[in-house]
Amino acid sequence: MKDTIEFKTSQMKALIKRKNVLNKKYDTTLPEDIPLDVKSELALIDNLLNEFDVNQNLFDEKPTMIGIKNSRDEEWYFQQMKHWVERHPKALNAKFSRSSVYKFALHFFVENIALNANNARLNYSALAQKVNDASPAKSDSKLTAQLANVETLLGFLLTMQQRQLEYIPEGVNLGNGFVKYAINPINPTEFQQFGAPTELNPNNELAQSYEEYKKIRSRDKQLIKKYHQTGGELDDD
């Protein structure tokens, strides 16, 4: 668990920084034109900052020992929490007492939900859905696929450029010794005259080469994955 003083200080700084960012962003915006969700977040931040300190008199009125009535249901919940702690002993520094487990659950909720502006505004149902939804969103999956395509295409283009730098002349006229070079397509003049194509015609040689490149890249990725899974051993084939 985090040190309380250290956590309070860092959290207060984060909230104030977020508030300053929002105020600066909408500094020239009329109050009625500020989005409702921004107003809601600013109000939440102010409430969190106001509630940060606990009045000493309030603390003095509370008992130093807190009694929690146990039942079969509560014991089941506690044992499940304890099992989790036993699988992750570093979370509580291997302290498995009942009071340590309850304190950990309380601290975790406050630090990650109650004082986190992104989570504190969610109602119970929305919060539970956010926690339980482990599968990536469709938009995330689409973005991941797009990034993978961009990475593959960039690798292909870099390979082309490298081959261009190592280009061997097309031919030599044995009669006069004239060396015939191909026109380097990677030059400013070509771009100025013809522009940069944004799509590959699937029927031309460049697109077909790209498809073959993707096959090789996919095969290499599978080999690397297999290499790590087998501890650095690959089949001869």
C-alpha positions in Angstrom: 0.0 0.0 0.0 1.1 3.6 -0.7 2.2 6.0 1.9 -0.8 8.2 2.8 1.1 11.5 2.9 2.9 10.8 -0.4 -0.3 9.6 -2.1 -2.3 12.6 -1.0 0.4 15.0 -2.2 0.8 13.4 -5.6 -3.0 13.1 -6.1 -3.6 16.7 -5.1 -0.9 17.8 -7.6 -2.5 15.7 -10.3 -6.0 17.1 -9.7 -4.8 20.7 -9.6 -2.8 20.2 -12.8 -5.9 18.7 -14.6 -8.0 21.6 -13.4 -5.5 24.1 -14.7 -5.4 22.4 -18.1 -9.2 22.5 -18.4 -9.4 26.1 -17.3 -6.7 27.1 -19.7 -8.3 25.2 -22.6 -11.7 26.9 -22.1 -10.4 30.3 -20.8 -11.8 32.2 -23.8 -15.0 30.1 -24.0 -18.3 31.5 -22.7 -19.6 29.7 -19.6 -22.7 28.5 -21.5 -20.6 27.1 -24.3 -18.4 24.9 -22.1 -19.3 21.2 -22.6 -21.4 19.7 -19.8 -18.9 16.9 -19.2 -16.1 19.4 -18.7 -18.2 21.4 -16.2 -19.0 18.1 -14.4 -15.3 17.2 -14.2 -14.3 20.6 -12.9 -17.0 20.4 -10.2 -15.9 16.9 -9.3 -12.2 18.1 -9.0 -13.3 20.9 -6.7 -15.3 18.6 -4.5 -12.4 16.1 -4.3 -10.0 18.9 -3.3 -12.4 20.2 -0.7 -12.9 16.7 0.8 -9.1 15.9 0.9 -8.5 16.8 4.5 -10.3 15.1 7.4 -11.2 17.4 10.3 -9.3 16.5 13.5 -12.4 16.7 15.6 -14.1 14.2 13.3 -11.2 11.8 13.7 -11.1 12.2 17.5 -14.8 11.3 17.7 -14.2 8.0 15.8 -13.2 4.8 17.7 -9.7 3.6 17.1 -10.9 0.0 16.7 -13.6 -0.8 14.1 -15.8 -3.8 14.6 -17.2 -5.6 11.5 -20.0 -8.1 12.1 -19.1 -11.3 10.3 -21.5 -13.8 8.6 -21.2 -16.7 6.3 -21.6 -14.4 3.3 -19.0 -11.9 4.6 -16.6 -14.7 5.4 -16.9 -16.0 1.8 -16.0 -12.6 0.4 -13.1 -12.2 2.8 -11.7 -15.6 2.0 -11.8 -14.8 -1.8 -10.0 -11.6 -1.1 -7.5 -13.4 1.0 -6.9 -16.0 -1.7 -6.1 -13.1 -4.1 -3.7 -11.6 -1.6 -1.9 -14.9 -1.2 -1.4 -15.1 -5.0 -0.1 -11.5 -4.9 1.8 -11.3 -1.6 3.7 -8.1 -2.6 0.4 -6.1 -2.6 0.3 -6.3 1.3 4.0 -7.1 1.9 2.9 -10.6 2.9 0.6 -9.4 5.6 -2.5 -11.7 5.6 -4.3 -10.6 8.7 -8.0 -9.7 8.5 -7.4 -6.1 9.3 -4.6 -5.8 6.7 -6.9 -7.3 4.0 -9.8 -4.9 4.8 -7.5 -1.9 4.9 -6.0 -2.9 1.5 -9.4 -3.1 -0.1 -10.4 0.3 1.3 -7.1 1.9 0.2 -7.3 0.4 -3.2 -10.8 1.7 -3.8 -10.0 5.2 -2.6 -6.8 5.5 -4.6 -8.0 4.0 -7.9 -11.7 4.9 -7.9 -12.9 7.5 -5.4 -10.0 9.9 -6.2 -9.6 9.0 -9.8 -11.5 11.6 -11.9 -12.0 9.1 -14.7 -13.6 6.5 -12.4 -15.2 8.6 -9.7 -17.9 10.0 -12.1 -19.0 6.5 -13.1 -22.0 4.9 -11.4 -21.8 1.4 -10.0 -23.0 -0.3 -13.1 -20.7 1.6 -15.4 -17.8 1.0 -13.1 -18.5 -2.7 -12.9 -18.7 -2.9 -16.7 -15.4 -1.1 -17.1 -13.6 -3.4 -14.6 -15.1 -6.6 -16.1 -14.8 -5.7 -19.7 -11.4 -7.3 -20.3 -11.8 -7.7 -24.0 -10.5 -4.8 -26.2 -13.0 -2.5 -27.8 -13.6 -2.9 -31.5 -12.1 0.5 -32.1 -8.9 -0.6 -30.3 -8.7 -3.8 -32.4 -9.2 -1.8 -35.6 -6.5 0.7 -34.6 -4.1 -2.2 -33.7 -4.7 -3.7 -37.1 -4.1 -0.4 -38.9 -0.9 0.2 -37.0 0.3 -3.3 -37.9 -0.4 -2.6 -41.6 1.4 0.7 -41.4 4.4 -1.0 -39.8 4.4 -3.7 -42.5 4.2 -1.1 -45.3 6.9 1.0 -43.8 9.2 -2.0 -43.6 8.4 -2.8 -47.3 9.2 0.8 -48.4 12.4 0.9 -46.4 13.4 -2.4 -48.0 12.7 -0.9 -51.4 14.8 2.2 -50.6 17.6 0.0 -49.4 17.5 -2.0 -52.6 17.4 1.2 -54.6 20.6 2.4 -52.9 22.3 -0.9 -53.9 20.9 -0.7 -57.4 22.9 -2.3 -60.1 22.8 -0.6 -63.6 20.3 -2.1 -66.0 22.9 -2.9 -68.6 26.1 -2.0 -70.4 26.4 -1.4 -74.1 29.4 -3.6 -75.1 29.8 -1.6 -78.3 30.4 1.8 -76.8 30.7 1.0 -73.1 27.7 3.1 -72.3 26.1 2.2 -68.9 22.3 2.4 -68.8 20.8 3.3 -65.4 17.2 3.1 -64.4 15.5 6.3 -63.2 15.4 6.5 -59.5 11.7 7.0 -58.6 12.5 8.3 -55.2 13.3 11.9 -56.1 11.6 15.3 -55.8 11.0 15.7 -59.5 9.0 12.5 -59.8 6.8 13.6 -56.8 6.3 17.1 -58.3 5.2 15.7 -61.6 3.2 12.7 -60.7 2.4 13.1 -57.0 2.5 10.4 -54.4 0.2 7.4 -55.1 -2.0 6.6 -52.1 -3.2 3.1 -53.2 -1.5 0.1 -54.8 -3.1 -1.4 -57.9 -3.4 -5.1 -57.0 -2.6 -6.0 -60.5 0.7 -4.3 -60.9 4.1 -5.7 -60.0 4.6 -3.4 -57.0 1.4 -4.6 -55.3 2.2 -8.2 -56.0 5.7 -7.7 -54.5 4.1 -6.1 -51.4 1.9 -9.2 -50.9 4.9 -11.5 -51.1 6.7 -9.3 -48.7 3.8 -9.6 -46.2 3.9 -13.4 -46.5 7.7 -13.4 -45.7 7.2 -11.0 -42.8 4.4 -13.1 -41.3 6.5 -16.2 -41.6 9.4 -14.5 -39.9 7.2 -13.3 -37.0 5.9 -16.9 -36.5 9.5 -18.2 -36.5 10.5 -15.6 -33.9 7.5 -16.4 -31.8 8.3 -20.1 -32.0 11.9 -19.4 -31.1 10.9 -17.7 -27.8 8.3 -20.4 -27.0 10.8 -23.2 -27.4 13.5 -21.5 -25.4 15.7 -20.7 -28.4 15.3 -24.0 -30.2 13.9 -24.3 -33.8 13.4 -27.3 -36.0 15.8 -27.7 -38.8 13.0 -27.4 -41.3 
